[in-house]
Amino acid sequence: MTEHLIRYIEVAAQLAPGWGYVIIFILMTIESSFVPLPSEVVMIPAGFLAARGALTFHHPELDSVVSIVAGTVGSVVGAFANYYLAQWLGRPFLYRYGRYFFLKPTHLMRAEELFREYGGGITFVCRMLPAIRQVISIPAGLSRMNKATFALTTASGAAIWVAILTGIGYYFGMKTADMTYAELVHRGKDILNQNLHWIVLGCVVFFALYLYAHKLIMHSSGRRDIACEPVADEVSPE
């Protein structure tokens, strides 16, 4: 499937100077929904084109930043599509018919387990994990997670992931100009696989800090609630 997508990306690259950011936004919106479109196929070539000055502004640094913004915004829009779709369809429909829309019951079940166990912060971490990245928006929608919190955690995780992929493409774009898009994507994925443990470690450290801060906030809130409880008036004996 990746090979077929790469062919379309090669065609889209010819439109990059005028429509590059729109294409990035649309493809990352699709990637962040339930359609299985690998983000590596989109953002690594985007970074490559930015480094070569082949995007709209013909300025490597500026084009890279705008590409990251377009990719992140697309990811958030796609995540909200899943969020509202989950609310509209409901859990029974998704588990019964989701497989026909690329939503495996095992992935849905795992996403719900993670969400129930760790809360909204897991949406940040899962934006950087394969297989679960798109699906985590569904339990957020089913539980009607606060939209502002969902947007913030999704955008934060997506921005880091998009920046990593863009950086890989940018690195190759600065090093060589005769690499095909197929070589670019496959070598970029190799770098990801070789360094995935560092990404996972970073996610674990962040999430540990999140859980610690969440525990402190909840503990502090509980103490304030106790302190604010009214004390029953004493009845003086007559």
C-alpha positions in Angstrom: 0.0 0.0 0.0 2.8 2.4 0.9 4.3 2.0 -2.6 1.0 3.0 -4.3 0.8 6.1 -2.0 4.3 7.1 -2.8 3.4 7.3 -6.5 0.6 9.7 -5.7 2.9 11.8 -3.5 5.3 12.0 -6.5 2.5 13.4 -8.6 1.5 15.8 -5.8 5.1 17.0 -5.4 4.7 18.6 -8.9 2.0 20.9 -7.4 4.0 21.6 -4.3 5.1 25.2 -5.1 1.5 26.4 -5.3 -0.6 23.8 -3.4 1.9 22.2 -1.1 0.4 23.3 2.2 -3.1 22.6 1.1 -2.1 19.1 0.1 -0.3 18.6 3.4 -3.3 19.7 5.3 -5.8 17.5 3.4 -3.6 14.4 3.6 -2.8 14.8 7.3 -6.6 15.3 7.9 -7.2 12.0 6.2 -4.3 10.4 8.1 -5.7 11.5 11.4 -9.1 10.1 10.7 -9.9 6.3 10.3 -8.4 6.0 6.8 -5.0 4.2 7.0 -2.7 6.8 5.4 0.8 6.7 6.9 1.9 10.1 8.0 5.5 9.2 7.0 4.4 9.3 3.4 3.2 12.9 3.8 5.5 14.7 6.2 8.9 13.2 5.3 8.6 14.3 1.6 7.2 17.7 2.9 10.4 18.2 4.8 12.5 17.1 1.9 10.8 19.6 -0.5 11.1 22.4 2.1 14.9 21.8 2.4 15.2 22.0 -1.4 13.2 25.3 -1.5 10.5 23.6 -3.6 7.5 24.8 -1.5 5.6 28.1 -1.7 8.0 30.5 0.0 11.2 28.9 -1.5 12.8 29.4 2.0 13.8 26.2 3.7 13.3 27.2 7.3 10.0 29.1 6.7 8.6 26.3 4.5 9.5 23.7 7.1 7.7 25.6 9.9 4.6 26.3 7.8 4.6 22.6 6.7 4.6 21.6 10.4 1.7 24.0 11.1 -0.3 22.7 8.2 0.3 19.0 9.2 -0.5 19.7 12.8 -3.8 21.5 12.0 -4.7 18.7 9.6 -4.1 16.2 12.3 -6.3 18.1 14.8 -9.1 18.4 12.2 -9.0 14.7 11.4 -8.9 13.8 15.1 -12.1 15.9 15.7 -13.7 14.1 12.8 -13.2 10.8 14.7 -14.3 12.5 17.9 -17.6 13.6 16.6 -18.1 10.4 14.5 -17.7 8.3 17.6 -20.4 10.3 19.4 -22.7 10.1 16.4 -22.4 6.4 15.7 -22.0 5.1 19.2 -20.0 2.2 20.7 -22.2 -0.7 19.5 -22.1 0.4 15.8 -18.3 1.0 16.0 -17.6 -2.4 17.4 -19.9 -4.2 15.0 -19.2 -2.4 11.8 -15.9 -0.5 12.4 -13.9 -3.3 10.7 -15.4 -2.3 7.4 -14.0 1.2 7.9 -10.5 0.2 8.9 -11.3 0.3 12.6 -10.3 -3.1 14.1 -12.2 -4.1 17.2 -8.9 -5.0 18.9 -7.5 -1.5 18.3 -10.7 0.1 19.5 -10.7 -2.1 22.7 -7.1 -1.2 23.4 -7.7 2.5 22.9 -10.7 2.4 25.3 -8.6 0.5 27.9 -5.8 3.1 27.7 -8.3 6.0 27.9 -10.1 4.6 30.9 -6.9 3.8 32.8 -5.0 7.0 32.1 -7.5 9.7 31.2 -7.3 12.5 28.7 -3.5 12.8 28.8 -3.1 9.6 26.9 -4.3 11.4 23.8 -1.0 13.3 23.8 1.1 10.1 24.0 -0.8 8.1 21.5 -0.4 10.7 18.8 3.2 9.4 18.5 2.5 5.7 18.6 1.8 3.6 15.5 -1.6 1.7 15.1 -3.2 3.5 18.0 -2.5 7.1 16.8 -5.8 7.6 14.9 -8.0 5.4 17.1 -7.4 7.2 20.4 -9.8 10.0 19.3 -12.7 7.6 19.3 -12.8 6.8 23.1 -12.3 10.5 23.7 -15.5 11.2 21.7 -17.4 8.4 23.3 -16.6 9.7 26.8 -17.3 13.3 25.6 -13.9 14.5 26.7 -13.6 18.3 27.2 -13.0 19.7 23.7 -10.4 22.3 24.7 -8.4 19.6 26.5 -8.8 17.2 23.6 -7.6 19.9 21.1 -4.6 20.9 23.3 -3.3 17.3 23.9 -4.0 16.2 20.3 -2.3 19.3 18.9 0.7 19.0 21.2 1.4 15.3 20.4 0.7 15.7 16.7 3.0 18.8 16.5 5.9 16.8 17.9 5.3 13.8 15.6 4.9 16.0 12.6 8.1 17.9 13.4 10.1 14.7 13.8 8.9 13.5 10.4 9.5 16.9 8.7 13.0 17.0 10.3 13.9 13.6 8.9 12.8 14.8 5.4 14.6 18.1 5.8 17.8 16.2 6.8 17.7 14.2 3.6 16.9 17.2 1.6 20.0 19.0 2.8 22.2 16.0 2.3 21.1 14.9 -1.2 19.0 15.9 -4.1 19.0 12.7 -6.2 17.0 10.5 -3.8 13.7 9.1 -5.1 10.5 9.5 -3.0 10.4 5.8 -2.4 14.0 5.8 -1.1 13.2 8.9 1.0 10.2 7.3 2.7 11.8 4.0 3.3 15.0 5.4 4.7 13.0 7.8 6.8 11.0 4.9 8.2 14.3 3.1 8.9 15.5 6.1 11.0 12.2 6.1 12.9 12.4 2.4 13.6 16.0 2.7 14.8 15.1 5.6 17.1 11.6 4.7 18.1 12.8 3.7 21.6 13.8 7.3 22.3 10.4 8.6 21.2 8.7 6.0 23.4 11.0 6.9 26.3 10.2 10.6 25.9 6.5 9.7 25.9 6.8 7.7 29.1 8.7 10.5 30.9 6.2 13.1 29.8 3.3 10.9 30.8 4.8 10.1 34.2 5.1 13.9 34.8 1.5 14.3 33.7 0.2 11.6 36.1 2.2 13.1 38.9 0.9 16.6 38.2 -2.7 15.3 37.9 -2.4 13.5 41.2 -1.1 16.6 42.9 -4.0 18.7 41.4 -6.6 16.1 42.4 -5.1 15.8 45.9 -5.1 19.6 46.3 -8.6 19.9 45.0 -9.8 17.2 47.4 -8.3 19.0 50.4 -9.9 22.3 49.4 -13.3 20.5 49.1 -12.9 19.2 52.6 -11.8 22.6 53.9 -14.9 24.2 52.4 -17.4 21.8 53.9 -19.8 23.7 56.2 -19.5 22.9 59.9 -22.8 22.1 61.6 -23.9 24.8 64.0 -23.7 23.7 67.6 -27.0 23.7 69.4 -26.7 25.3 72.8 -28.5 23.5 75.6 -31.5 25.4 76.9 
